[in-house]
């Protein structure tokens, strides 16, 4: 509705998780590093947590896109409200194993045979569970037992649990200590600070086709967006989307602080408490991998941009720029990765 008015090619603040718009903060780099390293290193379990709206599902989409690109077999569970046997049926169906097994033992035998065959062909298999904080304890125990499927070279099934902070609480419970001890890497996504919020909004506008000096959101306006959103990306998108609609309706090409305030009042959003800048990531990467993860964000974005019709000059992307991550995915499963 407002794209022509603001000279945009795409809606910049869609709530749906689109890897085209991902903004790589230090925390997001850390989370993807955890996911990639745990999967490529055949570590078995990795857990990523974060508050509602901090970008967990978007990270999962980025991971799944890369797995698809390199033809790595995976199962993606997006609704974990299942019983133990239902969960196993869903897992085998998503892996396209086929068959109509009469009981749980037959499911496990078929799954084990499938994973062994994949391993013999130099590949591995990934299970990604989104909204994992909703998993019941019986299903979590079933998932832990799936982690027992291994060879001397590593785990046959790589498992990523992604969910809200309640997942951390479950994993820290004494009765689930066996599962907790098997998780090789854990990472938590945090809301953005003021600086990242400003860069996040400008990044999405640029990705949608805005000019560098479009001036749609001033520094004061972005500071107001940050205060009302508390740095949560989903709320930032909602506030900015509604603000653009209101600015379009008013016939103005810049969003004022007053307009943001009115939008947030309509959305029933209050100003959040002041908070200091949050700490950076605690997960240490080698220089090569740090560069690789940074480039992955940039290159995949540029590749998708080059494939889309646009009046802007396309950017040439060199395949060699994908560096370490594509290299290790290409050699998936041929040797364990040491750290």
C-alpha positions in Angstrom: 0.0 0.0 0.0 2.8 2.5 0.9 5.6 1.0 -1.2 5.3 3.4 -4.1 4.9 6.4 -1.8 8.2 5.6 0.0 9.9 4.3 -3.2 10.3 0.8 -1.9 10.3 -2.5 -3.7 9.2 -4.7 -0.8 7.4 -4.3 2.5 10.4 -3.8 4.9 8.7 -4.8 8.2 6.7 -8.0 7.5 6.4 -10.1 10.6 6.9 -13.4 8.9 10.5 -14.7 9.3 12.2 -14.0 5.9 15.9 -14.7 5.7 16.1 -11.9 3.1 15.8 -9.4 5.9 18.0 -10.9 8.6 20.2 -8.4 10.4 23.3 -10.2 11.7 23.9 -8.9 15.3 26.7 -10.4 17.4 24.1 -12.6 19.2 22.7 -13.9 16.0 26.1 -14.7 14.7 26.8 -16.6 17.9 23.6 -18.5 17.7 24.2 -19.6 14.1 27.8 -20.5 15.0 26.4 -22.7 17.7 24.0 -24.4 15.3 26.5 -24.8 12.5 29.3 -26.1 14.8 27.1 -28.5 16.7 25.7 -30.0 13.5 28.9 -30.1 11.4 30.9 -31.4 14.4 28.3 -34.1 15.1 28.0 -33.0 18.6 24.5 -34.3 19.0 22.6 -31.6 20.9 22.4 -27.8 20.7 19.9 -25.5 22.4 19.0 -22.0 21.4 16.7 -19.9 23.6 15.3 -16.4 23.4 12.3 -14.3 24.4 9.2 -14.1 22.2 10.0 -12.1 19.1 13.8 -12.1 19.3 14.3 -14.0 16.0 14.6 -17.7 16.9 12.4 -18.9 14.0 14.2 -16.7 11.6 17.5 -18.3 12.6 15.9 -21.7 12.1 14.8 -20.7 8.6 18.3 -19.6 7.7 19.6 -22.9 8.9 17.0 -25.0 7.0 17.7 -23.0 3.8 21.4 -23.9 4.1 20.7 -27.5 4.8 18.4 -27.7 1.8 21.0 -26.0 -0.4 23.5 -28.7 0.5 21.0 -31.5 0.4 21.4 -32.4 4.0 18.5 -34.5 5.2 16.5 -33.0 8.1 13.2 -33.1 9.9 11.6 -29.9 11.1 9.1 -30.1 14.0 7.2 -26.8 14.3 4.4 -28.0 16.5 5.8 -30.1 19.3 2.5 -30.7 21.1 2.8 -34.4 20.4 3.0 -37.6 22.4 6.2 -39.7 22.3 4.9 -42.1 19.7 3.3 -39.3 17.7 6.6 -37.5 17.7 8.4 -40.5 16.3 5.8 -41.0 13.6 6.2 -37.3 12.7 10.0 -37.6 12.6 10.0 -40.6 10.3 7.3 -39.1 8.0 9.3 -35.8 7.7 12.4 -37.8 6.8 10.2 -39.6 4.2 11.0 -43.0 5.5 7.6 -44.4 4.5 6.2 -47.5 6.0 3.2 -48.2 8.3 4.8 -49.4 11.5 2.6 -51.1 14.0 4.5 -50.2 17.1 7.3 -48.1 18.5 10.0 -50.7 18.2 9.5 -51.0 14.5 9.7 -47.2 14.2 13.0 -47.1 16.0 14.5 -50.0 14.0 13.6 -48.3 10.7 15.0 -44.9 11.9 18.2 -46.5 13.1 18.7 -48.3 9.8 18.0 -45.1 7.9 20.6 -43.2 10.0 23.2 -45.9 9.6 22.7 -45.9 5.8 23.0 -42.2 5.6 26.2 -42.4 7.7 27.6 -45.0 5.3 27.1 -42.6 2.4 29.1 -39.9 4.3 26.1 -37.9 5.4 24.2 -37.2 8.6 20.7 -36.2 9.6 19.4 -33.2 11.5 16.3 -32.8 13.7 15.2 -29.3 14.4 12.5 -28.7 17.0 11.1 -25.2 17.1 8.9 -24.1 20.1 10.8 -26.7 22.0 9.8 -25.2 25.4 6.4 -26.8 24.7 7.8 -30.3 24.6 6.5 -32.6 27.3 9.0 -34.4 29.6 8.2 -37.8 28.0 9.0 -36.5 24.5 12.2 -34.8 25.8 13.2 -38.2 27.2 12.4 -39.8 23.9 14.6 -37.2 22.2 17.4 -37.8 24.6 17.3 -41.5 23.8 17.5 -40.7 20.1 20.8 -39.1 21.0 22.1 -42.5 21.8 22.2 -43.4 18.1 25.9 -43.0 17.3 29.0 -44.5 15.9 32.6 -44.2 17.1 32.9 -41.1 14.8 30.0 -39.2 16.2 26.3 -38.9 16.6 24.0 -40.2 13.8 21.3 -37.7 14.5 22.1 -34.0 15.2 19.4 -32.3 17.3 18.7 -28.6 17.7 16.2 -27.5 20.3 14.9 -23.9 19.8 12.5 -22.3 22.2 11.6 -19.6 24.7 13.4 -19.2 28.1 11.1 -21.8 29.6 13.2 -24.4 27.7 16.2 -23.4 29.8 14.1 -23.9 32.9 13.1 -27.4 31.8 16.7 -28.4 30.8 18.0 -27.1 34.2 15.5 -29.2 36.1 17.2 -32.0 38.1 14.9 -34.7 36.7 16.2 -33.8 33.2 19.9 -33.7 34.2 20.7 -36.6 31.8 19.5 -34.6 28.8 21.2 -31.4 30.1 24.6 -33.1 30.3 24.3 -34.2 26.6 23.8 -30.6 25.3 27.1 -29.6 23.7 26.3 -26.0 23.1 23.7 -23.5 24.5 23.1 -20.0 23.4 20.5 -17.3 24.3 19.2 -14.6 22.0 18.7 -11.2 23.6 16.7 -8.1 22.6 18.6 -5.5 20.5 20.3 -2.5 22.2 19.6 1.1 20.9 22.5 1.0 18.4 21.5 -2.3 16.9 17.8 -1.2 16.8 18.8 1.8 14.7 20.9 -0.3 12.4 18.2 -3.0 12.2 15.5 -0.6 11.0 17.9 1.1 8.4 19.0 -2.4 7.2 15.5 -3.6 6.6 14.7 -0.3 4.7 17.7 -0.7 2.5 16.9 -4.4 1.9 13.4 -3.2 0.8 14.9 -0.8 -1.7 15.1 2.5 0.2 17.9 5.0 -0.6 20.7 5.5 1.9 19.5 9.0 2.8 15.8 8.3 2.6 15.3 9.9 6.1 12.1 8.0 6.7 13.1 7.4 10.4 15.2 10.0 12.2 17.5 9.2 15.1 14.9 10.6 17.6 12.2 8.5 16.0 14.3 5.4 16.1 15.1 6.1 19.8 11.3 6.2 20.4 10.9 2.9 18.5 13.5 1.3 20.7 11.9 2.5 24.0 8.5 1.2 23.0 9.8 -2.1 21.5 12.4 -2.8 24.2 14.6 -3.9 21.3 12.5 -6.9 20.4 12.6 -7.3 16.6 9.0 -8.5 16.2 7.8 -5.4 18.1 10.1 -3.2 16.1 8.6 -4.5 12.9 5.1 -4.0 14.2 5.7 -0.4 15.3 7.6 0.5 12.1 5.0 -1.1 9.8 2.1 0.7 11.5 4.1 4.0 11.5 4.7 3.8 7.8 1.0 3.1 7.2 0.1 6.1 9.3 2.7 8.4 7.6 1.3 7.3 4.2 -2.2 8.1 5.3 -1.1 11.5 6.5 0.9 12.2 3.3 4.2 12.7 5.0 7.4 10.9 4.0 9.1 10.9 7.4 7.9 9.3 10.6 7.8 11.6 13.6 8.2 10.8 17.3 4.6 11.9 17.8 3.4 9.5 15.2 5.3 6.6 16.7 3.8 7.4 20.1 0.3 7.4 18.7 0.9 4.1 17.0 2.2 2.5 20.2 -0.8 3.9 22.1 -3.1 2.1 19.6 -1.0 -1.1 20.0 -1.2 -0.8 23.8 2.6 -0.7 24.1 4.2 1.1 27.0 7.7 2.6 27.2 10.1 0.0 28.5 12.6 0.6 31.3 16.0 1.9 30.6 18.6 -0.8 30.3 22.4 -0.8 29.8 24.0 -2.1 26.6 23.9 -5.9 26.7 27.0 -8.0 26.6 28.4 -9.4 23.4 28.6 -13.1 22.6 30.5 -15.5 24.8 31.0 -18.1 22.1 34.5 -17.8 20.7 35.0 -18.4 16.9 38.2 -18.8 14.9 39.0 -15.9 12.7 38.1 -18.0 9.6 34.7 -19.0 10.9 33.9 -15.5 12.2 34.5 -14.2 8.7 32.6 -17.1 7.2 29.5 -16.5 9.3 29.6 -12.8 8.6 29.9 -13.4 4.9 27.1 -16.0 4.9 24.6 -13.4 6.0 25.8 -10.9 3.4 26.2 -13.3 0.5 22.8 -15.1 0.9 21.2 -11.7 1.1 23.0 -10.5 -2.1 22.2 -13.7 -3.9 18.5 -13.3 -3.1 18.6 -9.7 -4.1 20.3 -10.5 -7.5 17.5 -13.0 -8.2 14.7 -10.4 -7.6 13.5 -7.8 -10.1 14.8 -4.4 -9.0 15.6 -1.1 -10.4 18.8 -0.9 -8.5 22.1 -2.1 -9.9 22.6 -5.8 -9.1 25.5 -6.8 -7.0 27.9 -9.4 -8.3 28.4 -12.3 -5.9 31.5 -14.6 -6.1 30.8 -18.2 -5.0 34.3 -18.4 -3.5 33.2 -15.9 -0.9 31.3 -18.5 1.0 34.5 -19.7 2.5 34.6 -22.2 5.4 30.9 -22.9 6.0 30.1 -24.1 2.4 33.4 -26.0 2.5 32.5 -28.0 5.5 28.9 -28.5 4.4 30.3 -29.8 1.0 32.4 -32.3 2.9 29.5 -33.1 5.3 30.0 -36.2 7.4 33.3 -37.2 5.9 35.3 -36.5 9.0 34.5 -35.2 12.5 35.4 -31.6 13.1 37.6 -31.0 16.1 37.4 -27.8 18.2 
